[in-house]
Amino acid sequence: MIVTSNIVNDLNTAFQLINMGTNDKIRQGEQLLQQIRGDIQYPKVLFDYFQAYEISLGLRAAIELKLWFKEYRNFDDYQAQYVQNVVQTIKQHIIRAYIMSEAPLIHQLKDAIVYVASRDFPTQWPTLMADLNQYLTHPDYVYKTLKLIYKLTEKYVYQSRSDPLYEEIIITCDTIHHNLLLLAKSLIQQIEALQNLQLSYEILKTLLKVFYNLNFQDLHPHFEDNLQSWMEFMKVVLRLQPVQGVEQFLFKCKGEALRCVLLYAMKYRDDFGDLIQVFSSEIWNVCTQTSTGRDSDKIVLCALRYFKTLIAWQDMKTFFEQNIKILIESLIIRNLSLSKDEIGMFSDEPQEFIEKFFEQSDLESRRAQAVELFKTVTKHFNQQVNVIIQEYLQAYIQSGMNGIDNEIILINLIIEASTSSFTSKDGTIDIILSQENVLGFYTHCLKPKLGQIFELQQQNQSVEQKFTPIQLAFYCRYLFYFRNVIDKVELPTLATLVSKLQLSKKTTLSNIACYTAYSLINVRQDVKNYANHQLYFENVNISSYLQLILTDCYNNIKQQQKLETYSLKLTNSLITLLKQEIFNAIAALCNLLQDLLKNIKLEYEFQNVHLVFEIIASVVDVCIIAKNSEAANQLQQSILNQLDELLRENKGDVTNFVLQIYSLFLQVQTNASSYYQNLLQNFLEIQNWNESNSSLFQAYIIFFQFGFQGTNLPTPQLQAILKSIVSHSTSSYTELSKFLIKSNSQWTNIVLTIIFEQYQIQQQTQPQISSKSKATHLSQKLINKEVFLLLAHVFTFYGVEVLINECSKISSQLLESFLINELGIIKSISQRNERKLIFTMLSAILFSGQFLTQQSWNLIFQAMVENITLKKRNPLKFMGRITDREVTSSSGFQPLKPVIARNTSEKLLNDEDKLFSAQFKTYYSNPIVQQQLPIQQLLNQQQQELLSNLIQSV
């Protein structure tokens, strides 16, 4: 190739500058490159340069060439035509240059070829595969050639099928199939002769990857005609015996061969059907030879997925009935024991281990895939699986129940065969394994072991000297999953026994014990009734057991170096269930809460901090329910200093939680103490209500609600706060307004005036909706909805007449005008509690008299019926509900459960649609209304039918 010497010199200078490594030199080199990149000769110069110069400069040229071709693949037709001659010249030589190159140049050239081929092959580069095909027969170049073919054909797997792609696959297969088959046969001969095994395995693995790519979209005639030869080749690969030192290379090859067999079984069943049984036997024979290490993962995972699919085939039923035990032993049992990685995780990564242990979060591991296969096997061959598990169970009992590995495998077999339907919250729901096996293991194997554990605990001896921590963890796992099957009478005793294990020095076992005890005492009354969340032990007195477990929690938390989620959840649940029984141990509880608050300062983790304050809130809530001010004061005195220290640190989440706890304490006191009064005065200062503090507003408001009880509200300060927050925290404005309106009806006019002033400002400044202003428009719609909700709260507290009168004081047509402007909200409102509030108010407005003009009445009526129609058509959209509006506050406020329960003021109707229909039925029964109201013009046929059905149902 002939190029100008000036470009070569400039290129050489640029690369030398870049290789100097200083920022200034690199910048100068890049600037020089930028000047010559637009030259049509640029790629030619790069191609010649990397072959002629020493490696550091040559590599830089190869990288630049790759980047140029990366841009070239996206050229339009005009750009491509402009450089056609240059690119064509390079394409004539680049394959040979790639074959003759070594690392690191070869990697850059491989990418460059893939980039140019993605644009030009096959139409503008028809010789590409032919050029590569000639090197497939050359021993020295075959590996490089296959690596490049693999990269070129990789897209056949992930690209959607199209005519151009299909044409490319046909050309590729037509060109290289013959040499690929010859290579496959010669590779087997080399491997059997033990010639250069590592390289032979690498070539074999790449060949199998190319085979997979070429066959993924469709079965090419060449492969179909040579199906027997290729499948014989796959069988030979699966039967190859490992040689010491290179076993991992062989197993990778077998994994790729299995992937190819699985592809044929799934996609080309009609052609491959006769070979399925043969390969099934080959596959489980291979799997019995694999280790538990990660080097064997690919082969085992492919096998597990292969059989999971085949199990469901009706024409394979007889085959699997005859071989089900072999399948379970070779593929399932081997992968249900604990791997070295899991044992290490048990010691070092408690949280990750527990997630996989109970919630099966590792969806792609060998164990997870074995579990999925076993569930499928149990579903289709339930009787055979029951018999096999019964045999294992009897053999285990006869062996004296020794062997931890066998015990763990048996527990896993019973759990996984049983859990066709379960949730981590409720354990096993529908058991498809026979209860004889499930309870047989519990009665004959687990109960005697639990008896031994109980005796050791009673004698204050170490349980972990006789049972390993992992063994104890699996006993917990069994109890967790089958707590709905075990007699509920036994659950309190089991929970007490398991709870003792939380005192283990092994963090993972301690957390598993807490989680298991929590699940045992929170078993539901009716686990299959998803609407019934009532706990079984809410109405059964097991306080003596719960107090023992609470003592264990106390001792466990005392010894912990940091807060642990599972022990906190268990503690909170115990307090909720014990209720007033906690007063028997209020001093110990005070000490416990002091320790928890101390630990917050040592390590902040939101979930655990939240749980600590939930525990405190639960204890105070019990005091409120029992009206036990003495216990509440004792608790308050013990932790008030710590709470005050946390409040002074001014951390957003912690401040929110502390103020909520204070609001609960205030509900047990007749008058707010000077400490609380000072806080109230401090929070009234307007600087606390700037936008940067918006995440605290909800907590301030809750604190106000109970701090100002029985006192005169400071009107000037609160009015100033309302004006301050209405523009940047409308949801907080609504919550504060609800409190003020409820406390005194005189506040109604003040809050409505302020929010309608803000509404008018928004209406006047509202921009046209465009793609750039959608976020702003959404924000405005949310604010408009807050106005709607505030009106609904006024209606809820004082009725429709007060609502209409107060709005009329501001402007005579204010309410009607607002409703007409916001018909879109009426049509689309879907959050359940918000919809109830708004629909209840609108029904009262529509059917209370002549407040609205007929035109406005018609429009609002239409909008409500349209909303009801949408709900019937898409009920899932209307399922969302919020117990109280603070729960989903956009500010990030996180409410405590007892605070939510005590801050819910509205008594909402069960069905606002029926209320609307009943009131309309009464309203429409008036003959005059029937004459004046053109229903057929207002509603379409579907809406009329819907309304008629609703009227008939009331």
Helices and strands as residue ranges (DSSP letters): H 5-20, H 23-36, H 42-52, H 55-72, H 77-82, H 84-100, H 105-120, H 128-133, G 134-137, H 142-153, H 155-158, H 163-192, H 197-216, H 221-225, H 227-239, H 247-267, H 269-272, G 273-275, H 276-288, G 294-296, H 297-310, G 314-316, H 317-327, I 328-332, G 333-335, H 340-348, H 350-359, H 366-380, H 382-398, H 404-418, E 419-423, E 427-431, H 435-441, I 442-446, H 447-458, G 463-465, H 469-481, G 488-490, H 491-500, G 501-503, H 507-521, G 536-538, H 543-559, H 565-578, G 579-585, H 586-602, H 606-626, H 629-649, H 652-666, H 674-683, G 686-689, G 691-696, H 697-707, H 715-725, H 730-743, H 747-765, H 774-798, H 800-810, H 814-821, H 823-828, H 832-847, H 854-873, G 875-878, G 885-888, H 897-903, H 912-924, H 927-932, H 935-938, H 941-953
